[in-house]
Amino acid sequence: MKRMTGTAKNNHLISRWRCPSNIALVKYWGKHDFQKPMNPSLSFVLQNAFTETSVELHKDGDQKLEFFFEGVVSDFGERIEKYLDHLTTRLPWINKYNFRIYSRNSFPHSAGIASSASSFGALALCLTEIDFTFLGKDINSQGFWLMASDLSRIGSGSSCRSMYPGFALWGKTHLFESSGDEYAIPLTEGFQPVFSGLRDAILLVDSGIKEVSSSAGHQLMNDHIFQHSRIAQAHENINELYLALLTGNQKKFIEVVESEALSLHAMMMTSNPWFILMKPNSLEIINRIRRFREKTSIPLCFTMDAGPNIHLLYFSENESDVKAFIERELLAFCKNGHWIDDRIGNGPERITDGQ
């Protein structure tokens, strides 16, 4: 008999998951069809930046969805409702139940971390577990994670990379026959041990609302003058970065990661309309990181998402020196001196009643 999943409580079915955010090293920018990437991307999950979500199915009352973010009814529920409606063809049981969803983040909502990635990742894990429960299937299978990755992609493209420990790849590439645009795959074998000690210092330059949403930014790639060059660059950088991970080439790792961050912002600055999302303090931090690396030969680098905040990536053996550098030179350029100390993570975790 196959193991049943999900938790029954008071005749309700409940699923709870914790899902991390992730930071892309090779960036995904631009879509084709529905929520499929123009180019492959490669990322790693964070350990301390995560979303915890609880999904409860019930048949009480006539309210289809109640969504609470950190205990308060949230407008994000409207996006969740559209997401559930979209999934009804794949998960027909959605129409038979009302939903009560509780969600919370371990990090501030505007902290420069992809909250939609961890949020939709956690929600998709809950929905996948419930679906496996109805079908009598075991969640301890590769199919579970591929389905959760696929479902999460529909809500937020980058969330599909949050399903696995360590590194993940999303998008079709000749490097892996199993790669695809519908889901991410884990990258788990052959990497040099130094990369298991990756650290991520998230430097909060500005915690305000982004000037352009990620969805709007992706759309600008449709007619971008450099679209084809960017796609080719991303494929080449996937190859270079993967080889660096296999060989332990920290110098090449740094070159690719910084090139990708700057290319992402170059795409936005050369789109129509154009956007400049870096702030003066972003540039100051970048310049200081470069000078520190040249002066000390400590391997560290920066990356950025579509915003002004800086992810300072470094390795565990240099932790004390880099943290001293952050305190001494970089916090003055962070809003209220705030930063988040994070690292490469172990992936999602199912929350049991005892947690």
C-alpha beads as a LAMMPS data file, in Angstrom:
LAMMPS data file: protein, C-alpha beads

355 atoms
354 bonds

1 atom types
1 bond types

-500.0 500.0 xlo xhi
-500.0 500.0 ylo yhi
-500.0 500.0 zlo zhi

Masses

1 110.0

Atoms # bond

1 1 1 0.000 0.000 0.000
2 1 1 1.416 3.376 -0.949
3 1 1 2.031 5.918 1.768
4 1 1 -0.709 8.519 2.099
5 1 1 0.368 12.128 2.573
6 1 1 -1.280 15.202 3.968
7 1 1 -2.692 15.702 7.437
8 1 1 -6.344 15.184 8.308
9 1 1 -7.616 17.406 11.114
10 1 1 -11.242 18.026 12.052
11 1 1 -12.271 16.463 8.720
12 1 1 -10.137 19.001 6.899
13 1 1 -7.099 18.212 4.780
14 1 1 -4.023 20.270 5.677
15 1 1 -0.601 20.485 4.053
16 1 1 2.288 22.597 5.370
17 1 1 5.608 23.334 3.668
18 1 1 8.612 25.588 4.065
19 1 1 10.209 26.659 0.779
20 1 1 13.333 28.799 0.348
21 1 1 13.930 31.639 -2.041
22 1 1 16.754 31.345 -4.553
23 1 1 19.248 33.653 -6.203
24 1 1 19.987 33.233 -9.899
25 1 1 23.631 33.223 -10.980
26 1 1 22.744 32.987 -14.674
27 1 1 19.635 35.135 -15.011
28 1 1 16.252 34.329 -16.552
29 1 1 14.926 37.358 -18.424
30 1 1 12.176 37.136 -20.987
31 1 1 9.381 34.599 -21.560
32 1 1 7.847 32.651 -24.403
33 1 1 4.493 30.887 -24.537
34 1 1 3.136 30.787 -20.979
35 1 1 5.685 31.180 -18.165
36 1 1 8.480 29.524 -20.118
37 1 1 11.936 31.114 -20.191
38 1 1 13.635 32.574 -23.238
39 1 1 16.943 31.331 -21.841
40 1 1 18.104 28.784 -19.252
41 1 1 19.047 29.946 -15.766
42 1 1 21.103 28.514 -12.915
43 1 1 20.603 29.347 -9.249
44 1 1 21.116 28.202 -5.679
45 1 1 18.594 28.184 -2.846
46 1 1 19.060 30.203 0.313
47 1 1 18.931 28.747 3.806
48 1 1 17.464 31.511 5.975
49 1 1 15.143 33.264 3.500
50 1 1 12.026 31.118 3.179
51 1 1 8.227 31.116 3.160
52 1 1 6.088 28.848 5.313
53 1 1 2.637 28.090 3.925
54 1 1 -0.290 26.090 5.233
55 1 1 -3.124 25.053 2.892
56 1 1 -6.362 23.812 4.431
57 1 1 -9.138 22.347 2.292
58 1 1 -12.662 22.445 3.682
59 1 1 -16.298 22.650 2.617
60 1 1 -17.486 25.135 5.234
61 1 1 -19.371 28.205 4.015
62 1 1 -19.258 29.605 0.504
63 1 1 -16.018 31.623 0.496
64 1 1 -13.705 30.037 -2.072
65 1 1 -10.452 31.433 -0.719
66 1 1 -9.273 33.002 2.512
67 1 1 -5.628 34.069 2.319
68 1 1 -3.730 35.374 5.333
69 1 1 -0.204 36.737 5.099
70 1 1 1.421 36.887 8.515
71 1 1 -2.003 36.816 10.139
72 1 1 -3.591 39.564 8.033
73 1 1 -5.885 39.310 5.004
74 1 1 -3.702 40.212 2.038
75 1 1 -4.299 41.548 -1.482
76 1 1 -1.927 38.825 -2.649
77 1 1 -4.944 36.541 -2.253
78 1 1 -6.282 37.882 -5.567
79 1 1 -3.178 36.595 -7.329
80 1 1 -3.508 33.256 -5.521
81 1 1 -7.146 32.961 -6.616
82 1 1 -6.199 33.495 -10.272
83 1 1 -3.432 30.927 -9.862
84 1 1 -5.822 28.321 -8.452
85 1 1 -8.313 29.006 -11.248
86 1 1 -5.575 28.391 -13.792
87 1 1 -4.712 25.046 -12.193
88 1 1 -8.246 23.598 -12.177
89 1 1 -7.722 21.755 -15.467
90 1 1 -4.731 19.921 -13.957
91 1 1 -6.095 19.616 -10.420
92 1 1 -9.872 19.275 -10.839
93 1 1 -10.382 18.730 -7.099
94 1 1 -9.682 22.451 -6.622
95 1 1 -13.293 23.165 -7.663
96 1 1 -14.644 20.852 -4.946
97 1 1 -13.134 22.629 -1.949
98 1 1 -12.754 25.986 -0.284
99 1 1 -9.245 27.072 0.645
100 1 1 -7.855 28.616 3.805
101 1 1 -4.211 29.559 3.275
102 1 1 -1.784 30.949 5.838
103 1 1 1.630 32.214 4.782
104 1 1 4.591 33.964 6.369
105 1 1 8.098 34.956 5.319
106 1 1 11.262 34.714 7.372
107 1 1 12.449 37.967 5.753
108 1 1 10.984 41.434 5.180
109 1 1 8.707 41.544 2.150
110 1 1 10.775 44.261 0.400
111 1 1 14.199 42.935 1.344
112 1 1 15.470 42.398 -2.169
113 1 1 14.742 38.683 -1.956
114 1 1 12.413 36.981 -4.415
115 1 1 9.419 36.492 -2.135
116 1 1 7.207 35.308 -5.015
117 1 1 9.659 32.436 -5.594
118 1 1 9.435 31.121 -2.048
119 1 1 5.703 31.904 -1.768
120 1 1 4.602 30.071 -4.903
121 1 1 7.134 27.354 -4.205
122 1 1 5.623 26.634 -0.797
123 1 1 2.066 26.806 -2.167
124 1 1 2.887 24.464 -5.058
125 1 1 4.438 21.953 -2.656
126 1 1 1.239 21.963 -0.595
127 1 1 -0.941 21.488 -3.684
128 1 1 1.282 18.702 -4.998
129 1 1 1.189 16.883 -1.674
130 1 1 -2.597 17.127 -1.570
131 1 1 -2.850 15.836 -5.121
132 1 1 -0.571 12.910 -4.269
133 1 1 -2.747 12.216 -1.227
134 1 1 -5.901 11.974 -3.338
135 1 1 -4.122 9.673 -5.803
136 1 1 -2.536 7.517 -3.095
137 1 1 0.969 8.300 -4.354
138 1 1 4.185 8.592 -2.349
139 1 1 5.798 12.022 -2.138
140 1 1 9.230 10.415 -1.892
141 1 1 9.698 10.269 -5.637
142 1 1 11.285 12.352 -8.352
143 1 1 7.870 12.853 -9.888
144 1 1 6.707 14.747 -6.808
145 1 1 9.443 17.371 -7.126
146 1 1 9.070 17.739 -10.885
147 1 1 5.330 18.285 -10.503
148 1 1 5.826 20.812 -7.688
149 1 1 8.416 22.631 -9.811
150 1 1 6.048 22.722 -12.778
151 1 1 3.086 23.954 -10.717
152 1 1 5.152 26.649 -9.025
153 1 1 6.465 27.903 -12.390
154 1 1 2.908 28.738 -13.413
155 1 1 2.656 31.154 -10.478
156 1 1 6.201 32.535 -10.576
157 1 1 8.807 31.404 -13.077
158 1 1 11.835 31.604 -10.798
159 1 1 10.037 29.660 -8.047
160 1 1 10.499 26.406 -9.967
161 1 1 14.208 26.542 -9.037
162 1 1 13.423 26.530 -5.288
163 1 1 12.451 22.853 -5.178
164 1 1 15.894 21.384 -4.600
165 1 1 18.876 21.674 -2.258
166 1 1 21.875 23.595 -3.520
167 1 1 21.960 24.377 -7.230
168 1 1 19.192 24.043 -9.820
169 1 1 18.846 24.648 -13.547
170 1 1 15.705 25.757 -15.372
171 1 1 15.322 25.870 -19.138
172 1 1 16.240 23.620 -22.007
173 1 1 19.972 23.227 -22.551
174 1 1 22.078 20.692 -24.418
175 1 1 24.057 20.066 -21.198
176 1 1 21.274 17.932 -19.723
177 1 1 18.783 15.786 -21.600
178 1 1 16.414 16.006 -18.627
179 1 1 16.315 19.819 -18.682
180 1 1 13.149 21.553 -19.840
181 1 1 11.209 24.804 -19.878
182 1 1 8.351 23.386 -17.771
183 1 1 10.339 22.616 -14.618
184 1 1 13.755 22.937 -12.997
185 1 1 16.132 20.060 -12.340
186 1 1 18.601 19.636 -9.457
187 1 1 22.345 19.862 -10.053
188 1 1 23.840 17.616 -7.411
189 1 1 26.854 15.737 -8.718
190 1 1 30.514 16.524 -9.313
191 1 1 30.734 20.040 -7.879
192 1 1 33.856 20.970 -5.954
193 1 1 33.335 21.130 -2.150
194 1 1 34.265 24.814 -1.962
195 1 1 30.891 25.724 -3.495
196 1 1 28.984 23.986 -0.691
197 1 1 30.289 26.804 1.515
198 1 1 28.781 29.668 -0.491
199 1 1 27.615 32.607 1.601
200 1 1 25.222 35.370 0.547
201 1 1 25.281 38.741 2.305
202 1 1 22.173 40.575 1.105
203 1 1 22.891 44.317 1.291
204 1 1 19.644 46.288 1.466
205 1 1 20.249 49.471 -0.485
206 1 1 16.557 50.265 -0.913
207 1 1 13.538 48.376 0.421
208 1 1 10.957 50.346 -1.541
209 1 1 8.628 49.066 -4.262
210 1 1 10.405 48.302 -7.542
211 1 1 10.021 50.867 -10.319
212 1 1 9.089 48.106 -12.775
213 1 1 7.621 44.714 -11.943
214 1 1 9.414 41.567 -13.010
215 1 1 6.460 40.648 -15.242
216 1 1 6.664 43.981 -17.059
217 1 1 10.428 43.633 -17.355
218 1 1 10.137 40.189 -18.936
219 1 1 7.681 41.544 -21.502
220 1 1 10.191 44.176 -22.585
221 1 1 12.432 41.387 -23.889
222 1 1 9.879 40.440 -26.560
223 1 1 11.046 43.175 -28.949
224 1 1 14.434 43.923 -27.402
225 1 1 17.148 44.808 -29.891
226 1 1 19.622 42.552 -28.048
227 1 1 17.247 39.633 -27.428
228 1 1 19.079 37.043 -29.540
229 1 1 22.513 38.103 -28.302
230 1 1 21.313 37.851 -24.707
231 1 1 19.924 34.330 -25.223
232 1 1 23.220 33.211 -26.755
233 1 1 25.169 34.816 -23.894
234 1 1 23.067 33.033 -21.273
235 1 1 23.651 29.631 -22.892
236 1 1 27.400 30.289 -23.033
237 1 1 27.452 31.438 -19.406
238 1 1 25.559 28.316 -18.305
239 1 1 28.343 26.259 -19.874
240 1 1 31.104 28.366 -18.305
241 1 1 29.521 28.427 -14.862
242 1 1 28.809 24.701 -14.816
243 1 1 32.417 23.980 -15.747
244 1 1 33.610 26.330 -12.990
245 1 1 31.483 24.475 -10.438
246 1 1 32.908 21.151 -11.587
247 1 1 36.533 22.285 -11.533
248 1 1 36.474 24.623 -8.540
249 1 1 37.434 27.612 -10.677
250 1 1 36.496 30.479 -8.372
251 1 1 37.879 33.121 -10.739
252 1 1 35.648 31.979 -13.593
253 1 1 32.690 31.689 -11.197
254 1 1 33.185 35.333 -10.214
255 1 1 33.543 36.494 -13.835
256 1 1 30.341 34.797 -14.973
257 1 1 28.240 35.813 -11.963
258 1 1 29.148 39.505 -12.204
259 1 1 28.770 39.545 -15.989
260 1 1 25.276 38.092 -15.641
261 1 1 24.216 40.667 -13.054
262 1 1 25.414 43.553 -15.198
263 1 1 23.874 42.049 -18.352
264 1 1 20.483 41.850 -16.647
265 1 1 20.600 45.545 -15.812
266 1 1 21.966 46.353 -19.281
267 1 1 18.889 44.693 -20.791
268 1 1 16.655 46.953 -18.717
269 1 1 18.663 50.089 -19.535
270 1 1 18.455 49.351 -23.278
271 1 1 14.801 48.310 -23.431
272 1 1 11.947 50.515 -24.616
273 1 1 10.912 52.029 -22.282
274 1 1 14.199 51.854 -20.355
275 1 1 14.720 51.587 -16.618
276 1 1 17.695 52.221 -14.368
277 1 1 17.109 50.189 -11.216
278 1 1 20.540 50.630 -9.643
279 1 1 20.935 53.391 -7.084
280 1 1 24.053 55.482 -6.424
281 1 1 24.700 53.366 -3.331
282 1 1 24.425 50.191 -5.442
283 1 1 27.278 51.409 -7.631
284 1 1 29.343 52.471 -4.632
285 1 1 29.010 49.015 -3.074
286 1 1 29.931 47.323 -6.385
287 1 1 33.051 49.470 -6.730
288 1 1 34.116 48.782 -3.153
289 1 1 33.635 45.029 -3.618
290 1 1 35.866 45.144 -6.684
291 1 1 38.567 47.165 -4.931
292 1 1 38.498 44.873 -1.892
293 1 1 38.889 41.794 -4.105
294 1 1 41.816 43.358 -6.001
295 1 1 43.542 44.444 -2.777
296 1 1 43.094 41.230 -0.766
297 1 1 42.754 38.514 -3.482
298 1 1 39.806 37.160 -1.462
299 1 1 37.373 35.496 -3.909
300 1 1 34.050 37.307 -3.630
301 1 1 31.613 38.833 -6.089
302 1 1 28.251 40.535 -6.404
303 1 1 25.026 39.684 -8.115
304 1 1 21.698 41.505 -8.353
305 1 1 18.123 40.795 -9.280
306 1 1 15.922 43.379 -10.988
307 1 1 16.382 45.961 -8.246
308 1 1 19.007 48.021 -6.408
309 1 1 20.006 45.564 -3.671
310 1 1 23.322 43.704 -3.770
311 1 1 23.954 40.028 -3.045
312 1 1 27.582 39.729 -1.952
313 1 1 28.681 36.138 -2.579
314 1 1 31.740 34.692 -0.866
315 1 1 33.050 31.436 0.618
316 1 1 32.947 30.103 4.163
317 1 1 36.706 30.117 4.676
318 1 1 36.730 33.900 4.216
319 1 1 33.706 34.608 6.422
320 1 1 35.428 36.615 9.163
321 1 1 37.342 38.844 6.717
322 1 1 34.297 39.504 4.540
323 1 1 31.995 40.277 7.462
324 1 1 34.560 42.728 8.797
325 1 1 34.660 44.342 5.338
326 1 1 30.866 44.603 5.294
327 1 1 30.773 46.247 8.714
328 1 1 33.663 48.579 7.933
329 1 1 32.874 49.711 4.382
330 1 1 29.468 48.645 3.092
331 1 1 26.816 49.128 5.771
332 1 1 27.024 52.913 5.416
333 1 1 25.476 52.479 1.967
334 1 1 22.652 50.196 3.132
335 1 1 19.301 51.606 4.179
336 1 1 19.395 51.970 7.970
337 1 1 22.541 49.824 7.921
338 1 1 20.476 46.681 7.258
339 1 1 21.740 43.472 5.685
340 1 1 20.757 39.788 5.784
341 1 1 23.261 37.034 6.488
342 1 1 22.454 33.941 4.402
343 1 1 24.045 30.959 2.674
344 1 1 23.426 28.125 0.241
345 1 1 20.560 26.006 1.563
346 1 1 19.162 22.511 1.855
347 1 1 15.918 23.025 -0.051
348 1 1 12.236 22.726 0.953
349 1 1 11.020 20.990 4.081
350 1 1 7.642 19.488 4.933
351 1 1 6.311 20.885 8.217
352 1 1 4.879 18.317 10.573
353 1 1 2.631 18.884 13.573
354 1 1 5.612 18.749 15.907
355 1 1 7.393 21.671 14.207

Bonds

1 1 1 2
2 1 2 3
3 1 3 4
4 1 4 5
5 1 5 6
6 1 6 7
7 1 7 8
8 1 8 9
9 1 9 10
10 1 10 11
11 1 11 12
12 1 12 13
13 1 13 14
14 1 14 15
15 1 15 16
16 1 16 17
17 1 17 18
18 1 18 19
19 1 19 20
20 1 20 21
21 1 21 22
22 1 22 23
23 1 23 24
24 1 24 25
25 1 25 26
26 1 26 27
27 1 27 28
28 1 28 29
29 1 29 30
30 1 30 31
31 1 31 32
32 1 32 33
33 1 33 34
34 1 34 35
35 1 35 36
36 1 36 37
37 1 37 38
38 1 38 39
39 1 39 40
40 1 40 41
41 1 41 42
42 1 42 43
43 1 43 44
44 1 44 45
45 1 45 46
46 1 46 47
47 1 47 48
48 1 48 49
49 1 49 50
50 1 50 51
51 1 51 52
52 1 52 53
53 1 53 54
54 1 54 55
55 1 55 56
56 1 56 57
57 1 57 58
58 1 58 59
59 1 59 60
60 1 60 61
61 1 61 62
62 1 62 63
63 1 63 64
64 1 64 65
65 1 65 66
66 1 66 67
67 1 67 68
68 1 68 69
69 1 69 70
70 1 70 71
71 1 71 72
72 1 72 73
73 1 73 74
74 1 74 75
75 1 75 76
76 1 76 77
77 1 77 78
78 1 78 79
79 1 79 80
80 1 80 81
81 1 81 82
82 1 82 83
83 1 83 84
84 1 84 85
85 1 85 86
86 1 86 87
87 1 87 88
88 1 88 89
89 1 89 90
90 1 90 91
91 1 91 92
92 1 92 93
93 1 93 94
94 1 94 95
95 1 95 96
96 1 96 97
97 1 97 98
98 1 98 99
99 1 99 100
100 1 100 101
101 1 101 102
102 1 102 103
103 1 103 104
104 1 104 105
105 1 105 106
106 1 106 107
107 1 107 108
108 1 108 109
109 1 109 110
110 1 110 111
111 1 111 112
112 1 112 113
113 1 113 114
114 1 114 115
115 1 115 116
116 1 116 117
117 1 117 118
118 1 118 119
119 1 119 120
120 1 120 121
121 1 121 122
122 1 122 123
123 1 123 124
124 1 124 125
125 1 125 126
126 1 126 127
127 1 127 128
128 1 128 129
129 1 129 130
130 1 130 131
131 1 131 132
132 1 132 133
133 1 133 134
134 1 134 135
135 1 135 136
136 1 136 137
137 1 137 138
138 1 138 139
139 1 139 140
140 1 140 141
141 1 141 142
142 1 142 143
143 1 143 144
144 1 144 145
145 1 145 146
146 1 146 147
147 1 147 148
148 1 148 149
149 1 149 150
150 1 150 151
151 1 151 152
152 1 152 153
153 1 153 154
154 1 154 155
155 1 155 156
156 1 156 157
157 1 157 158
158 1 158 159
159 1 159 160
160 1 160 161
161 1 161 162
162 1 162 163
163 1 163 164
164 1 164 165
165 1 165 166
166 1 166 167
167 1 167 168
168 1 168 169
169 1 169 170
170 1 170 171
171 1 171 172
172 1 172 173
173 1 173 174
174 1 174 175
175 1 175 176
176 1 176 177
177 1 177 178
178 1 178 179
179 1 179 180
180 1 180 181
181 1 181 182
182 1 182 183
183 1 183 184
184 1 184 185
185 1 185 186
186 1 186 187
187 1 187 188
188 1 188 189
189 1 189 190
190 1 190 191
191 1 191 192
192 1 192 193
193 1 193 194
194 1 194 195
195 1 195 196
196 1 196 197
197 1 197 198
198 1 198 199
199 1 199 200
200 1 200 201
201 1 201 202
202 1 202 203
203 1 203 204
204 1 204 205
205 1 205 206
206 1 206 207
207 1 207 208
208 1 208 209
209 1 209 210
210 1 210 211
211 1 211 212
212 1 212 213
213 1 213 214
214 1 214 215
215 1 215 216
216 1 216 217
217 1 217 218
218 1 218 219
219 1 219 220
220 1 220 221
221 1 221 222
222 1 222 223
223 1 223 224
224 1 224 225
225 1 225 226
226 1 226 227
227 1 227 228
228 1 228 229
229 1 229 230
230 1 230 231
231 1 231 232
232 1 232 233
233 1 233 234
234 1 234 235
235 1 235 236
236 1 236 237
237 1 237 238
238 1 238 239
239 1 239 240
240 1 240 241
241 1 241 242
242 1 242 243
243 1 243 244
244 1 244 245
245 1 245 246
246 1 246 247
247 1 247 248
248 1 248 249
249 1 249 250
250 1 250 251
251 1 251 252
252 1 252 253
253 1 253 254
254 1 254 255
255 1 255 256
256 1 256 257
257 1 257 258
258 1 258 259
259 1 259 260
260 1 260 261
261 1 261 262
262 1 262 263
263 1 263 264
264 1 264 265
265 1 265 266
266 1 266 267
267 1 267 268
268 1 268 269
269 1 269 270
270 1 270 271
271 1 271 272
272 1 272 273
273 1 273 274
274 1 274 275
275 1 275 276
276 1 276 277
277 1 277 278
278 1 278 279
279 1 279 280
280 1 280 281
281 1 281 282
282 1 282 283
283 1 283 284
284 1 284 285
285 1 285 286
286 1 286 287
287 1 287 288
288 1 288 289
289 1 289 290
290 1 290 291
291 1 291 292
292 1 292 293
293 1 293 294
294 1 294 295
295 1 295 296
296 1 296 297
297 1 297 298
298 1 298 299
299 1 299 300
300 1 300 301
301 1 301 302
302 1 302 303
303 1 303 304
304 1 304 305
305 1 305 306
306 1 306 307
307 1 307 308
308 1 308 309
309 1 309 310
310 1 310 311
311 1 311 312
312 1 312 313
313 1 313 314
314 1 314 315
315 1 315 316
316 1 316 317
317 1 317 318
318 1 318 319
319 1 319 320
320 1 320 321
321 1 321 322
322 1 322 323
323 1 323 324
324 1 324 325
325 1 325 326
326 1 326 327
327 1 327 328
328 1 328 329
329 1 329 330
330 1 330 331
331 1 331 332
332 1 332 333
333 1 333 334
334 1 334 335
335 1 335 336
336 1 336 337
337 1 337 338
338 1 338 339
339 1 339 340
340 1 340 341
341 1 341 342
342 1 342 343
343 1 343 344
344 1 344 345
345 1 345 346
346 1 346 347
347 1 347 348
348 1 348 349
349 1 349 350
350 1 350 351
351 1 351 352
352 1 352 353
353 1 353 354
354 1 354 355
